[in-house]
Amino acid sequence: MRRTPTRSSVAFKVRTAARVWYWFAVISLGVRRYPLPELVERLQRPSRGRPASIEPVRLGRIVQRALRVGRFQPRCVFTALILYRLLREQGDQAQLVIGLPRGSRTKDAHAWIELGGVDVGPPPGRGHHLELARYG
């Protein structure tokens, strides 16, 4: 059974936002150093502690909100990779999925996370995209 914080204290919000930004920095460096499959493999490695479990869809919204600063909103692959890592920290068997819109004539791909084949975000999630690759 998941332990979902029902009342988000200021300390909880600050701690969670700090973790999100920490992983944003790590992943921003990682995408420059490693091919995507290797980066995803590195993000699967266990962490020292196990944070409080947060419902996956809620965690996706938290990640997206924490990264939004003014007009800045990181690309979906960064948001998805952060959500992937945080879900893995909780013990969830998350998978990173990359896809293209149906009938696409461009290379504009989209990334989202699935648990057991169910899209958990980050918003907007799968939408009308067709899967091209799956990691994790």
C-alpha positions as CSV (number, residue, x, y, z in Angstrom):
1,M,0.0,0.0,0.0
2,R,1.3,3.4,-0.9
3,R,2.0,6.0,1.7
4,T,0.9,9.2,0.1
5,P,1.4,12.4,2.0
6,T,-2.1,13.8,2.4
7,R,-1.1,17.2,3.7
8,S,1.9,18.6,1.8
9,S,3.9,20.5,4.4
10,V,6.3,23.2,3.4
11,A,9.2,21.0,4.3
12,F,7.9,18.1,2.1
13,K,7.5,20.5,-0.8
14,V,10.9,22.0,-0.4
15,R,12.6,18.6,0.0
16,T,10.7,17.2,-3.1
17,A,11.6,20.3,-5.2
18,A,15.2,20.0,-4.2
19,R,15.3,16.4,-5.3
20,V,13.7,17.3,-8.6
21,W,16.3,20.0,-9.3
22,Y,19.1,17.8,-8.2
23,W,18.1,15.1,-10.7
24,F,17.6,17.8,-13.4
25,A,21.2,18.8,-12.9
26,V,22.5,15.2,-12.9
27,I,20.4,14.3,-16.0
28,S,21.3,17.5,-17.9
29,L,25.0,16.5,-17.6
30,G,24.2,12.8,-18.3
31,V,22.5,13.4,-21.6
32,R,25.7,15.1,-22.8
33,R,27.9,12.3,-21.6
34,Y,26.0,9.1,-22.3
35,P,23.8,7.6,-25.0
36,L,20.1,7.4,-23.8
37,P,20.1,3.6,-23.1
38,E,23.2,3.9,-20.9
39,L,21.8,7.0,-19.1
40,V,18.6,5.1,-18.3
41,E,20.6,2.2,-17.0
42,R,22.5,4.5,-14.7
43,L,19.3,6.0,-13.4
44,Q,18.1,2.5,-12.4
45,R,20.8,2.1,-9.8
46,P,19.5,2.0,-6.2
47,S,19.8,5.0,-4.0
48,R,20.9,5.0,-0.3
49,G,17.6,6.0,1.2
50,R,14.0,5.3,0.2
51,P,11.8,8.4,0.1
52,A,8.2,8.5,1.0
53,S,6.1,6.9,-1.7
54,I,4.0,9.3,-3.8
55,E,1.3,8.2,-6.2
56,P,3.0,8.1,-9.7
57,V,0.6,10.4,-11.5
58,R,0.8,12.9,-8.7
59,L,4.6,12.7,-8.7
60,G,4.6,13.5,-12.5
61,R,2.6,16.7,-11.8
62,I,4.9,17.6,-9.0
63,V,8.0,17.2,-11.2
64,Q,6.5,19.3,-14.0
65,R,5.4,22.0,-11.5
66,A,8.8,22.1,-9.7
67,L,10.7,22.6,-13.0
68,R,8.5,25.4,-14.3
69,V,10.2,28.7,-13.6
70,G,8.6,31.6,-15.4
71,R,8.4,30.7,-19.1
72,F,11.1,28.0,-18.7
73,Q,9.8,24.5,-19.1
74,P,12.4,21.7,-19.8
75,R,11.9,19.3,-22.7
76,C,9.8,16.3,-22.1
77,V,12.7,13.9,-22.1
78,F,14.3,15.7,-19.1
79,T,11.0,15.7,-17.2
80,A,10.3,12.0,-18.0
81,L,13.9,11.0,-17.0
82,I,13.5,12.8,-13.6
83,L,10.1,11.1,-13.0
84,Y,11.6,7.8,-14.1
85,R,14.4,8.2,-11.5
86,L,12.1,9.3,-8.7
87,L,9.7,6.4,-9.4
88,R,12.7,3.9,-9.4
89,E,13.8,5.3,-6.0
90,Q,10.4,4.4,-4.7
91,G,10.7,0.9,-6.0
92,D,8.3,1.3,-8.9
93,Q,9.3,-0.6,-12.1
94,A,8.9,2.5,-14.4
95,Q,9.7,2.4,-18.1
96,L,10.7,5.4,-20.3
97,V,8.8,5.4,-23.6
98,I,9.7,7.6,-26.6
99,G,7.2,8.1,-29.4
100,L,6.0,10.2,-32.4
101,P,2.6,11.6,-33.1
102,R,0.5,9.5,-35.4
103,G,1.1,10.4,-39.1
104,S,4.1,12.6,-38.1
105,R,6.3,14.0,-40.8
106,T,8.8,15.5,-38.4
107,K,11.3,14.2,-36.0
108,D,9.6,15.8,-33.0
109,A,9.4,12.9,-30.5
110,H,7.8,12.9,-27.1
111,A,8.8,11.1,-23.9
112,W,6.6,9.7,-21.1
113,I,6.7,7.1,-18.3
114,E,4.7,3.9,-18.0
115,L,4.1,1.6,-15.1
116,G,2.8,-1.8,-16.1
117,G,1.8,-0.5,-19.5
118,V,-0.1,2.4,-18.0
119,D,0.9,6.0,-18.8
120,V,1.7,7.9,-15.6
121,G,3.0,11.1,-17.2
122,P,4.5,13.5,-17.0
123,P,1.6,15.4,-18.4
124,P,0.4,15.2,-21.2
125,G,1.8,11.6,-21.3
126,R,1.3,9.4,-24.2
127,G,-1.5,11.4,-25.8
128,H,-1.8,10.2,-29.5
129,H,1.8,9.2,-29.8
130,L,3.0,5.8,-31.3
131,E,5.8,4.1,-29.4
132,L,9.2,4.0,-31.0
133,A,11.4,2.9,-28.1
134,R,11.1,1.6,-24.5
135,Y,13.8,1.6,-21.8
136,G,13.9,0.2,-18.4
